[in-house]
């Protein structure tokens, strides 16, 4: 998925996600292809409470995308704690 930097800034200026910080990452794709990307992450100091609906939706998407089992397990644990 591609969005412009301006669109990302606008999206993350919404009050509910304004604390998220843009962080550059390198995505490793099959065939030893590496792609630069930006992830918006919530700093650990800002984490409080849980959102079970979000965690459940994230688990569904992460499973469909075939993300690693270790990551899926972290999400499952978050859902179970909620």
HTML snippet that shows the backbone in 3Dmol.js (N, CA, C, O; Angstrom):
<script src="https://3Dmol.org/build/3Dmol-min.js"></script>
<div id="view" style="width:600px;height:400px;position:relative"></div>
<script>
const pdb = `
ATOM      1  N   UNK A   1       0.838  -1.157   0.000  1.00  0.00           N
ATOM      2  CA  UNK A   1       0.000   0.000   0.000  1.00  0.00           C
ATOM      3  C   UNK A   1       0.891   1.229   0.000  1.00  0.00           C
ATOM      4  O   UNK A   1       1.868   1.291   0.745  1.00  0.00           O
ATOM      5  N   UNK A   2       0.570   2.175  -0.804  1.00  0.00           N
ATOM      6  CA  UNK A   2       1.318   3.428  -0.858  1.00  0.00           C
ATOM      7  C   UNK A   2       0.399   4.583  -0.517  1.00  0.00           C
ATOM      8  O   UNK A   2      -0.702   4.700  -1.056  1.00  0.00           O
ATOM      9  N   UNK A   3       0.864   5.433   0.382  1.00  0.00           N
ATOM     10  CA  UNK A   3       0.180   6.697   0.636  1.00  0.00           C
ATOM     11  C   UNK A   3       1.249   7.776   0.683  1.00  0.00           C
ATOM     12  O   UNK A   3       2.411   7.496   0.976  1.00  0.00           O
ATOM     13  N   UNK A   4       0.859   8.988   0.399  1.00  0.00           N
ATOM     14  CA  UNK A   4       1.827  10.082   0.418  1.00  0.00           C
ATOM     15  C   UNK A   4       2.182  10.429   1.862  1.00  0.00           C
ATOM     16  O   UNK A   4       1.433  10.124   2.791  1.00  0.00           O
ATOM     17  N   UNK A   5       3.323  11.065   2.033  1.00  0.00           N
ATOM     18  CA  UNK A   5       3.728  11.519   3.368  1.00  0.00           C
ATOM     19  C   UNK A   5       2.693  12.468   3.939  1.00  0.00           C
ATOM     20  O   UNK A   5       2.401  12.432   5.134  1.00  0.00           O
ATOM     21  N   UNK A   6       2.140  13.316   3.087  1.00  0.00           N
ATOM     22  CA  UNK A   6       1.131  14.268   3.536  1.00  0.00           C
ATOM     23  C   UNK A   6      -0.117  13.555   4.041  1.00  0.00           C
ATOM     24  O   UNK A   6      -0.696  13.949   5.053  1.00  0.00           O
ATOM     25  N   UNK A   7      -0.535  12.498   3.331  1.00  0.00           N
ATOM     26  CA  UNK A   7      -1.710  11.732   3.757  1.00  0.00           C
ATOM     27  C   UNK A   7      -1.454  11.023   5.091  1.00  0.00           C
ATOM     28  O   UNK A   7      -2.340  10.961   5.944  1.00  0.00           O
ATOM     29  N   UNK A   8      -0.247  10.493   5.266  1.00  0.00           N
ATOM     30  CA  UNK A   8       0.098   9.821   6.517  1.00  0.00           C
ATOM     31  C   UNK A   8       0.089  10.808   7.678  1.00  0.00           C
ATOM     32  O   UNK A   8      -0.431  10.510   8.753  1.00  0.00           O
ATOM     33  N   UNK A   9       0.664  11.977   7.455  1.00  0.00           N
ATOM     34  CA  UNK A   9       0.667  13.000   8.506  1.00  0.00           C
ATOM     35  C   UNK A   9      -0.764  13.396   8.858  1.00  0.00           C
ATOM     36  O   UNK A   9      -1.099  13.549  10.033  1.00  0.00           O
ATOM     37  N   UNK A  10      -1.597  13.559   7.851  1.00  0.00           N
ATOM     38  CA  UNK A  10      -2.997  13.917   8.101  1.00  0.00           C
ATOM     39  C   UNK A  10      -3.702  12.803   8.870  1.00  0.00           C
ATOM     40  O   UNK A  10      -4.444  13.074   9.814  1.00  0.00           O
ATOM     41  N   UNK A  11      -3.475  11.563   8.473  1.00  0.00           N
ATOM     42  CA  UNK A  11      -4.104  10.425   9.141  1.00  0.00           C
ATOM     43  C   UNK A  11      -3.698  10.363  10.610  1.00  0.00           C
ATOM     44  O   UNK A  11      -4.546  10.173  11.482  1.00  0.00           O
ATOM     45  N   UNK A  12      -2.407  10.522  10.883  1.00  0.00           N
ATOM     46  CA  UNK A  12      -1.916  10.398  12.249  1.00  0.00           C
ATOM     47  C   UNK A  12      -2.012  11.691  13.044  1.00  0.00           C
ATOM     48  O   UNK A  12      -1.502  11.760  14.162  1.00  0.00           O
ATOM     49  N   UNK A  13      -2.645  12.707  12.500  1.00  0.00           N
ATOM     50  CA  UNK A  13      -2.920  13.911  13.277  1.00  0.00           C
ATOM     51  C   UNK A  13      -4.267  13.793  13.990  1.00  0.00           C
ATOM     52  O   UNK A  13      -4.585  14.600  14.863  1.00  0.00           O
ATOM     53  N   UNK A  14      -5.056  12.785  13.615  1.00  0.00           N
ATOM     54  CA  UNK A  14      -6.321  12.492  14.305  1.00  0.00           C
ATOM     55  C   UNK A  14      -6.023  12.295  15.792  1.00  0.00           C
ATOM     56  O   UNK A  14      -5.053  11.622  16.143  1.00  0.00           O
ATOM     57  N   UNK A  15      -6.833  12.863  16.654  1.00  0.00           N
ATOM     58  CA  UNK A  15      -6.577  12.864  18.095  1.00  0.00           C
ATOM     59  C   UNK A  15      -6.314  11.466  18.663  1.00  0.00           C
ATOM     60  O   UNK A  15      -5.448  11.307  19.522  1.00  0.00           O
ATOM     61  N   UNK A  16      -7.040  10.469  18.201  1.00  0.00           N
ATOM     62  CA  UNK A  16      -6.918   9.128  18.778  1.00  0.00           C
ATOM     63  C   UNK A  16      -5.578   8.458  18.474  1.00  0.00           C
ATOM     64  O   UNK A  16      -5.209   7.498  19.150  1.00  0.00           O
ATOM     65  N   UNK A  17      -4.843   8.945  17.471  1.00  0.00           N
ATOM     66  CA  UNK A  17      -3.553   8.344  17.108  1.00  0.00           C
ATOM     67  C   UNK A  17      -2.432   9.378  17.029  1.00  0.00           C
ATOM     68  O   UNK A  17      -1.362   9.096  16.490  1.00  0.00           O
ATOM     69  N   UNK A  18      -2.676  10.569  17.561  1.00  0.00           N
ATOM     70  CA  UNK A  18      -1.700  11.660  17.452  1.00  0.00           C
ATOM     71  C   UNK A  18      -0.394  11.376  18.190  1.00  0.00           C
ATOM     72  O   UNK A  18       0.625  11.993  17.881  1.00  0.00           O
ATOM     73  N   UNK A  19      -0.399  10.460  19.155  1.00  0.00           N
ATOM     74  CA  UNK A  19       0.824  10.145  19.896  1.00  0.00           C
ATOM     75  C   UNK A  19       1.751   9.190  19.143  1.00  0.00           C
ATOM     76  O   UNK A  19       2.894   8.991  19.554  1.00  0.00           O
ATOM     77  N   UNK A  20       1.278   8.605  18.056  1.00  0.00           N
ATOM     78  CA  UNK A  20       2.101   7.684  17.289  1.00  0.00           C
ATOM     79  C   UNK A  20       3.227   8.449  16.599  1.00  0.00           C
ATOM     80  O   UNK A  20       3.050   9.590  16.173  1.00  0.00           O
ATOM     81  N   UNK A  21       4.397   7.797  16.495  1.00  0.00           N
ATOM     82  CA  UNK A  21       5.588   8.428  15.943  1.00  0.00           C
ATOM     83  C   UNK A  21       6.023   7.676  14.687  1.00  0.00           C
ATOM     84  O   UNK A  21       6.048   6.445  14.667  1.00  0.00           O
ATOM     85  N   UNK A  22       6.364   8.428  13.641  1.00  0.00           N
ATOM     86  CA  UNK A  22       6.846   7.820  12.395  1.00  0.00           C
ATOM     87  C   UNK A  22       8.265   7.293  12.608  1.00  0.00           C
ATOM     88  O   UNK A  22       9.136   7.996  13.120  1.00  0.00           O
ATOM     89  N   UNK A  23       8.476   6.040  12.204  1.00  0.00           N
ATOM     90  CA  UNK A  23       9.797   5.422  12.332  1.00  0.00           C
ATOM     91  C   UNK A  23      10.134   4.704  11.027  1.00  0.00           C
ATOM     92  O   UNK A  23       9.329   3.922  10.521  1.00  0.00           O
ATOM     93  N   UNK A  24      11.330   4.972  10.480  1.00  0.00           N
ATOM     94  CA  UNK A  24      11.721   4.278   9.249  1.00  0.00           C
ATOM     95  C   UNK A  24      12.036   2.811   9.541  1.00  0.00           C
ATOM     96  O   UNK A  24      12.618   2.485  10.576  1.00  0.00           O
ATOM     97  N   UNK A  25      11.648   1.939   8.622  1.00  0.00           N
ATOM     98  CA  UNK A  25      11.942   0.511   8.725  1.00  0.00           C
ATOM     99  C   UNK A  25      12.374   0.005   7.356  1.00  0.00           C
ATOM    100  O   UNK A  25      12.170   0.668   6.339  1.00  0.00           O
ATOM    101  N   UNK A  26      12.969  -1.167   7.349  1.00  0.00           N
ATOM    102  CA  UNK A  26      13.304  -1.848   6.107  1.00  0.00           C
ATOM    103  C   UNK A  26      12.525  -3.151   6.096  1.00  0.00           C
ATOM    104  O   UNK A  26      12.661  -3.972   7.004  1.00  0.00           O
ATOM    105  N   UNK A  27      11.716  -3.338   5.075  1.00  0.00           N
ATOM    106  CA  UNK A  27      10.895  -4.534   4.936  1.00  0.00           C
ATOM    107  C   UNK A  27      11.649  -5.516   4.049  1.00  0.00           C
ATOM    108  O   UNK A  27      12.076  -5.170   2.948  1.00  0.00           O
ATOM    109  N   UNK A  28      11.810  -6.744   4.537  1.00  0.00           N
ATOM    110  CA  UNK A  28      12.489  -7.779   3.765  1.00  0.00           C
ATOM    111  C   UNK A  28      11.444  -8.641   3.078  1.00  0.00           C
ATOM    112  O   UNK A  28      10.639  -9.299   3.736  1.00  0.00           O
ATOM    113  N   UNK A  29      11.460  -8.634   1.751  1.00  0.00           N
ATOM    114  CA  UNK A  29      10.516  -9.389   0.944  1.00  0.00           C
ATOM    115  C   UNK A  29      11.178 -10.655   0.422  1.00  0.00           C
ATOM    116  O   UNK A  29      12.403 -10.769   0.437  1.00  0.00           O
ATOM    117  N   UNK A  30      10.375 -11.604  -0.040  1.00  0.00           N
ATOM    118  CA  UNK A  30      10.963 -12.802  -0.650  1.00  0.00           C
ATOM    119  C   UNK A  30      11.908 -12.416  -1.794  1.00  0.00           C
ATOM    120  O   UNK A  30      11.709 -11.406  -2.469  1.00  0.00           O
ATOM    121  N   UNK A  31      12.921 -13.227  -1.989  1.00  0.00           N
ATOM    122  CA  UNK A  31      13.875 -12.960  -3.051  1.00  0.00           C
ATOM    123  C   UNK A  31      14.933 -11.943  -2.645  1.00  0.00           C
ATOM    124  O   UNK A  31      15.547 -11.301  -3.497  1.00  0.00           O
ATOM    125  N   UNK A  32      15.142 -11.803  -1.348  1.00  0.00           N
ATOM    126  CA  UNK A  32      16.142 -10.865  -0.812  1.00  0.00           C
ATOM    127  C   UNK A  32      15.919  -9.423  -1.253  1.00  0.00           C
ATOM    128  O   UNK A  32      16.870  -8.654  -1.391  1.00  0.00           O
ATOM    129  N   UNK A  33      14.667  -9.067  -1.472  1.00  0.00           N
ATOM    130  CA  UNK A  33      14.320  -7.690  -1.838  1.00  0.00           C
ATOM    131  C   UNK A  33      14.066  -6.915  -0.550  1.00  0.00           C
ATOM    132  O   UNK A  33      13.357  -7.388   0.339  1.00  0.00           O
ATOM    133  N   UNK A  34      14.646  -5.727  -0.456  1.00  0.00           N
ATOM    134  CA  UNK A  34      14.436  -4.869   0.702  1.00  0.00           C
ATOM    135  C   UNK A  34      13.784  -3.569   0.247  1.00  0.00           C
ATOM    136  O   UNK A  34      14.180  -2.973  -0.755  1.00  0.00           O
ATOM    137  N   UNK A  35      12.782  -3.147   1.002  1.00  0.00           N
ATOM    138  CA  UNK A  35      12.036  -1.944   0.667  1.00  0.00           C
ATOM    139  C   UNK A  35      11.991  -1.046   1.906  1.00  0.00           C
ATOM    140  O   UNK A  35      11.703  -1.513   3.007  1.00  0.00           O
ATOM    141  N   UNK A  36      12.274   0.229   1.720  1.00  0.00           N
ATOM    142  CA  UNK A  36      12.161   1.181   2.824  1.00  0.00           C
ATOM    143  C   UNK A  36      10.698   1.536   3.026  1.00  0.00           C
ATOM    144  O   UNK A  36       9.941   1.666   2.064  1.00  0.00           O
ATOM    145  N   UNK A  37      10.308   1.690   4.280  1.00  0.00           N
ATOM    146  CA  UNK A  37       8.932   2.050   4.616  1.00  0.00           C
ATOM    147  C   UNK A  37       8.938   2.870   5.900  1.00  0.00           C
ATOM    148  O   UNK A  37       9.967   3.015   6.560  1.00  0.00           O
ATOM    149  N   UNK A  38       7.785   3.395   6.231  1.00  0.00           N
ATOM    150  CA  UNK A  38       7.617   4.132   7.478  1.00  0.00           C
ATOM    151  C   UNK A  38       6.484   3.479   8.252  1.00  0.00           C
ATOM    152  O   UNK A  38       5.400   3.248   7.717  1.00  0.00           O
ATOM    153  N   UNK A  39       6.750   3.182   9.525  1.00  0.00           N
ATOM    154  CA  UNK A  39       5.734   2.640  10.424  1.00  0.00           C
ATOM    155  C   UNK A  39       5.427   3.692  11.474  1.00  0.00           C
ATOM    156  O   UNK A  39       6.318   4.411  11.927  1.00  0.00           O
ATOM    157  N   UNK A  40       4.178   3.775  11.852  1.00  0.00           N
ATOM    158  CA  UNK A  40       3.788   4.662  12.940  1.00  0.00           C
ATOM    159  C   UNK A  40       3.577   3.796  14.169  1.00  0.00           C
ATOM    160  O   UNK A  40       2.718   2.914  14.181  1.00  0.00           O
ATOM    161  N   UNK A  41       4.374   4.056  15.210  1.00  0.00           N
ATOM    162  CA  UNK A  41       4.342   3.252  16.423  1.00  0.00           C
ATOM    163  C   UNK A  41       4.041   4.127  17.633  1.00  0.00           C
ATOM    164  O   UNK A  41       4.423   5.295  17.691  1.00  0.00           O
ATOM    165  N   UNK A  42       3.361   3.541  18.575  1.00  0.00           N
ATOM    166  CA  UNK A  42       3.059   4.228  19.818  1.00  0.00           C
ATOM    167  C   UNK A  42       4.239   4.030  20.759  1.00  0.00           C
ATOM    168  O   UNK A  42       4.578   2.889  21.076  1.00  0.00           O
ATOM    169  N   UNK A  43       4.877   5.109  21.215  1.00  0.00           N
ATOM    170  CA  UNK A  43       6.002   4.957  22.153  1.00  0.00           C
ATOM    171  C   UNK A  43       5.557   4.220  23.414  1.00  0.00           C
ATOM    172  O   UNK A  43       4.435   4.403  23.887  1.00  0.00           O
ATOM    173  N   UNK A  44       6.440   3.390  23.951  1.00  0.00           N
ATOM    174  CA  UNK A  44       6.115   2.576  25.129  1.00  0.00           C
ATOM    175  C   UNK A  44       5.633   3.436  26.289  1.00  0.00           C
ATOM    176  O   UNK A  44       4.759   3.017  27.048  1.00  0.00           O
ATOM    177  N   UNK A  45       6.187   4.625  26.433  1.00  0.00           N
ATOM    178  CA  UNK A  45       5.791   5.511  27.537  1.00  0.00           C
ATOM    179  C   UNK A  45       4.331   5.960  27.420  1.00  0.00           C
ATOM    180  O   UNK A  45       3.734   6.385  28.410  1.00  0.00           O
ATOM    181  N   UNK A  46       3.755   5.868  26.220  1.00  0.00           N
ATOM    182  CA  UNK A  46       2.371   6.306  25.989  1.00  0.00           C
ATOM    183  C   UNK A  46       1.371   5.155  26.045  1.00  0.00           C
ATOM    184  O   UNK A  46       0.163   5.382  25.988  1.00  0.00           O
ATOM    185  N   UNK A  47       1.862   3.932  26.156  1.00  0.00           N
ATOM    186  CA  UNK A  47       0.959   2.781  26.147  1.00  0.00           C
ATOM    187  C   UNK A  47       0.234   2.663  27.477  1.00  0.00           C
ATOM    188  O   UNK A  47       0.851   2.659  28.542  1.00  0.00           O
ATOM    189  N   UNK A  48      -1.075   2.568  27.397  1.00  0.00           N
ATOM    190  CA  UNK A  48      -1.901   2.394  28.589  1.00  0.00           C
ATOM    191  C   UNK A  48      -3.214   1.763  28.168  1.00  0.00           C
ATOM    192  O   UNK A  48      -3.770   2.108  27.125  1.00  0.00           O
ATOM    193  N   UNK A  49      -3.707   0.843  28.975  1.00  0.00           N
ATOM    194  CA  UNK A  49      -4.984   0.218  28.665  1.00  0.00           C
ATOM    195  C   UNK A  49      -4.879  -0.758  27.508  1.00  0.00           C
ATOM    196  O   UNK A  49      -3.792  -1.043  27.005  1.00  0.00           O
ATOM    197  N   UNK A  50      -6.035  -1.263  27.097  1.00  0.00           N
ATOM    198  CA  UNK A  50      -6.094  -2.199  25.985  1.00  0.00           C
ATOM    199  C   UNK A  50      -7.282  -1.870  25.100  1.00  0.00           C
ATOM    200  O   UNK A  50      -8.215  -1.181  25.513  1.00  0.00           O
ATOM    201  N   UNK A  51      -7.231  -2.366  23.895  1.00  0.00           N
ATOM    202  CA  UNK A  51      -8.323  -2.187  22.945  1.00  0.00           C
ATOM    203  C   UNK A  51      -8.574  -3.550  22.308  1.00  0.00           C
ATOM    204  O   UNK A  51      -7.979  -3.868  21.279  1.00  0.00           O
ATOM    205  N   UNK A  52      -9.449  -4.360  22.908  1.00  0.00           N
ATOM    206  CA  UNK A  52      -9.650  -5.726  22.425  1.00  0.00           C
ATOM    207  C   UNK A  52     -10.163  -5.809  20.995  1.00  0.00           C
ATOM    208  O   UNK A  52      -9.811  -6.738  20.269  1.00  0.00           O
ATOM    209  N   UNK A  53     -10.990  -4.852  20.579  1.00  0.00           N
ATOM    210  CA  UNK A  53     -11.499  -4.875  19.202  1.00  0.00           C
ATOM    211  C   UNK A  53     -10.360  -4.666  18.206  1.00  0.00           C
ATOM    212  O   UNK A  53     -10.288  -5.341  17.179  1.00  0.00           O
ATOM    213  N   UNK A  54      -9.471  -3.722  18.521  1.00  0.00           N
ATOM    214  CA  UNK A  54      -8.327  -3.464  17.645  1.00  0.00           C
ATOM    215  C   UNK A  54      -7.408  -4.685  17.603  1.00  0.00           C
ATOM    216  O   UNK A  54      -6.958  -5.091  16.531  1.00  0.00           O
ATOM    217  N   UNK A  55      -7.131  -5.267  18.769  1.00  0.00           N
ATOM    218  CA  UNK A  55      -6.249  -6.430  18.825  1.00  0.00           C
ATOM    219  C   UNK A  55      -6.817  -7.594  18.017  1.00  0.00           C
ATOM    220  O   UNK A  55      -6.073  -8.289  17.326  1.00  0.00           O
ATOM    221  N   UNK A  56      -8.124  -7.810  18.099  1.00  0.00           N
ATOM    222  CA  UNK A  56      -8.762  -8.895  17.343  1.00  0.00           C
ATOM    223  C   UNK A  56      -8.666  -8.629  15.839  1.00  0.00           C
ATOM    224  O   UNK A  56      -8.384  -9.542  15.063  1.00  0.00           O
ATOM    225  N   UNK A  57      -8.899  -7.385  15.430  1.00  0.00           N
ATOM    226  CA  UNK A  57      -8.799  -7.040  14.008  1.00  0.00           C
ATOM    227  C   UNK A  57      -7.361  -7.167  13.525  1.00  0.00           C
ATOM    228  O   UNK A  57      -7.118  -7.626  12.409  1.00  0.00           O
ATOM    229  N   UNK A  58      -6.405  -6.763  14.361  1.00  0.00           N
ATOM    230  CA  UNK A  58      -4.991  -6.892  14.007  1.00  0.00           C
ATOM    231  C   UNK A  58      -4.598  -8.351  13.853  1.00  0.00           C
ATOM    232  O   UNK A  58      -3.859  -8.703  12.933  1.00  0.00           O
ATOM    233  N   UNK A  59      -5.086  -9.204  14.747  1.00  0.00           N
ATOM    234  CA  UNK A  59      -4.792 -10.635  14.662  1.00  0.00           C
ATOM    235  C   UNK A  59      -5.326 -11.223  13.366  1.00  0.00           C
ATOM    236  O   UNK A  59      -4.640 -12.014  12.719  1.00  0.00           O
ATOM    237  N   UNK A  60      -6.523 -10.854  12.981  1.00  0.00           N
ATOM    238  CA  UNK A  60      -7.109 -11.347  11.729  1.00  0.00           C
ATOM    239  C   UNK A  60      -6.252 -10.936  10.536  1.00  0.00           C
ATOM    240  O   UNK A  60      -5.926 -11.762   9.684  1.00  0.00           O
ATOM    241  N   UNK A  61      -5.889  -9.662  10.480  1.00  0.00           N
ATOM    242  CA  UNK A  61      -5.076  -9.172   9.370  1.00  0.00           C
ATOM    243  C   UNK A  61      -3.689  -9.801   9.372  1.00  0.00           C
ATOM    244  O   UNK A  61      -3.208 -10.244   8.329  1.00  0.00           O
ATOM    245  N   UNK A  62      -3.044  -9.843  10.530  1.00  0.00           N
ATOM    246  CA  UNK A  62      -1.695 -10.408  10.621  1.00  0.00           C
ATOM    247  C   UNK A  62      -1.691 -11.880  10.200  1.00  0.00           C
ATOM    248  O   UNK A  62      -0.746 -12.345   9.564  1.00  0.00           O
ATOM    249  N   UNK A  63      -2.739 -12.599  10.555  1.00  0.00           N
ATOM    250  CA  UNK A  63      -2.846 -14.006  10.151  1.00  0.00           C
ATOM    251  C   UNK A  63      -2.989 -14.132   8.640  1.00  0.00           C
ATOM    252  O   UNK A  63      -2.341 -14.975   8.020  1.00  0.00           O
ATOM    253  N   UNK A  64      -3.842 -13.288   8.045  1.00  0.00           N
ATOM    254  CA  UNK A  64      -4.031 -13.309   6.590  1.00  0.00           C
ATOM    255  C   UNK A  64      -2.755 -12.979   5.847  1.00  0.00           C
ATOM    256  O   UNK A  64      -2.499 -13.511   4.767  1.00  0.00           O
ATOM    257  N   UNK A  65      -1.946 -12.089   6.437  1.00  0.00           N
ATOM    258  CA  UNK A  65      -0.696 -11.680   5.796  1.00  0.00           C
ATOM    259  C   UNK A  65       0.426 -12.696   5.995  1.00  0.00           C
ATOM    260  O   UNK A  65       1.495 -12.574   5.396  1.00  0.00           O
ATOM    261  N   UNK A  66       0.180 -13.695   6.835  1.00  0.00           N
ATOM    262  CA  UNK A  66       1.184 -14.731   7.065  1.00  0.00           C
ATOM    263  C   UNK A  66       2.359 -14.255   7.906  1.00  0.00           C
ATOM    264  O   UNK A  66       3.485 -14.718   7.727  1.00  0.00           O
ATOM    265  N   UNK A  67       2.093 -13.328   8.826  1.00  0.00           N
ATOM    266  CA  UNK A  67       3.170 -12.834   9.680  1.00  0.00           C
ATOM    267  C   UNK A  67       3.630 -13.948  10.619  1.00  0.00           C
ATOM    268  O   UNK A  67       2.894 -14.906  10.853  1.00  0.00           O
ATOM    269  N   UNK A  68       4.838 -13.826  11.155  1.00  0.00           N
ATOM    270  CA  UNK A  68       5.417 -14.905  11.969  1.00  0.00           C
ATOM    271  C   UNK A  68       4.539 -15.297  13.159  1.00  0.00           C
ATOM    272  O   UNK A  68       3.852 -14.468  13.755  1.00  0.00           O
ATOM    273  N   UNK A  69       4.589 -16.590  13.479  1.00  0.00           N
ATOM    274  CA  UNK A  69       3.804 -17.118  14.593  1.00  0.00           C
ATOM    275  C   UNK A  69       4.134 -16.418  15.908  1.00  0.00           C
ATOM    276  O   UNK A  69       3.252 -16.225  16.745  1.00  0.00           O
ATOM    277  N   UNK A  70       5.396 -16.036  16.094  1.00  0.00           N
ATOM    278  CA  UNK A  70       5.776 -15.367  17.342  1.00  0.00           C
ATOM    279  C   UNK A  70       5.036 -14.038  17.485  1.00  0.00           C
ATOM    280  O   UNK A  70       4.652 -13.663  18.593  1.00  0.00           O
ATOM    281  N   UNK A  71       4.834 -13.326  16.382  1.00  0.00           N
ATOM    282  CA  UNK A  71       4.097 -12.062  16.413  1.00  0.00           C
ATOM    283  C   UNK A  71       2.612 -12.321  16.649  1.00  0.00           C
ATOM    284  O   UNK A  71       1.971 -11.616  17.428  1.00  0.00           O
ATOM    285  N   UNK A  72       2.070 -13.324  15.980  1.00  0.00           N
ATOM    286  CA  UNK A  72       0.662 -13.670  16.174  1.00  0.00           C
ATOM    287  C   UNK A  72       0.399 -14.044  17.636  1.00  0.00           C
ATOM    288  O   UNK A  72      -0.646 -13.704  18.191  1.00  0.00           O
ATOM    289  N   UNK A  73       1.344 -14.736  18.247  1.00  0.00           N
ATOM    290  CA  UNK A  73       1.185 -15.130  19.646  1.00  0.00           C
ATOM    291  C   UNK A  73       1.161 -13.909  20.562  1.00  0.00           C
ATOM    292  O   UNK A  73       0.409 -13.881  21.536  1.00  0.00           O
ATOM    293  N   UNK A  74       1.971 -12.909  20.262  1.00  0.00           N
ATOM    294  CA  UNK A  74       1.955 -11.673  21.057  1.00  0.00           C
ATOM    295  C   UNK A  74       0.576 -11.015  20.982  1.00  0.00           C
ATOM    296  O   UNK A  74       0.056 -10.520  21.982  1.00  0.00           O
ATOM    297  N   UNK A  75      -0.004 -11.018  19.787  1.00  0.00           N
ATOM    298  CA  UNK A  75      -1.338 -10.412  19.623  1.00  0.00           C
ATOM    299  C   UNK A  75      -2.374 -11.253  20.371  1.00  0.00           C
ATOM    300  O   UNK A  75      -3.241 -10.708  21.055  1.00  0.00           O
ATOM    301  N   UNK A  76      -2.286 -12.570  20.244  1.00  0.00           N
ATOM    302  CA  UNK A  76      -3.223 -13.439  20.962  1.00  0.00           C
ATOM    303  C   UNK A  76      -3.164 -13.179  22.466  1.00  0.00           C
ATOM    304  O   UNK A  76      -4.196 -13.129  23.135  1.00  0.00           O
ATOM    305  N   UNK A  77      -1.956 -13.013  22.990  1.00  0.00           N
ATOM    306  CA  UNK A  77      -1.804 -12.733  24.422  1.00  0.00           C
ATOM    307  C   UNK A  77      -2.455 -11.406  24.788  1.00  0.00           C
ATOM    308  O   UNK A  77      -3.048 -11.285  25.860  1.00  0.00           O
ATOM    309  N   UNK A  78      -2.353 -10.423  23.925  1.00  0.00           N
ATOM    310  CA  UNK A  78      -2.991  -9.122  24.178  1.00  0.00           C
ATOM    311  C   UNK A  78      -4.500  -9.261  24.187  1.00  0.00           C
ATOM    312  O   UNK A  78      -5.178  -8.642  25.007  1.00  0.00           O
ATOM    313  N   UNK A  79      -5.035 -10.074  23.275  1.00  0.00           N
ATOM    314  CA  UNK A  79      -6.481 -10.291  23.225  1.00  0.00           C
ATOM    315  C   UNK A  79      -6.936 -11.028  24.480  1.00  0.00           C
ATOM    316  O   UNK A  79      -7.987 -10.707  25.036  1.00  0.00           O
ATOM    317  N   UNK A  80      -6.166 -12.002  24.930  1.00  0.00           N
ATOM    318  CA  UNK A  80      -6.536 -12.790  26.109  1.00  0.00           C
ATOM    319  C   UNK A  80      -6.525 -11.954  27.386  1.00  0.00           C
ATOM    320  O   UNK A  80      -7.326 -12.189  28.292  1.00  0.00           O
ATOM    321  N   UNK A  81      -5.625 -10.985  27.459  1.00  0.00           N
ATOM    322  CA  UNK A  81      -5.519 -10.133  28.632  1.00  0.00           C
ATOM    323  C   UNK A  81      -6.656  -9.130  28.676  1.00  0.00           C
ATOM    324  O   UNK A  81      -7.055  -8.685  29.752  1.00  0.00           O
ATOM    325  N   UNK A  82      -7.178  -8.773  27.512  1.00  0.00           N
ATOM    326  CA  UNK A  82      -8.224  -7.742  27.428  1.00  0.00           C
ATOM    327  C   UNK A  82      -9.510  -8.186  28.079  1.00  0.00           C
ATOM    328  O   UNK A  82     -10.486  -7.435  28.095  1.00  0.00           O
TER     329      UNK A  82
END
`;
const viewer = $3Dmol.createViewer("view");
viewer.addModel(pdb, "pdb");
viewer.setStyle({}, {cartoon: {color: "spectrum"}});
viewer.zoomTo();
viewer.render();
</script>
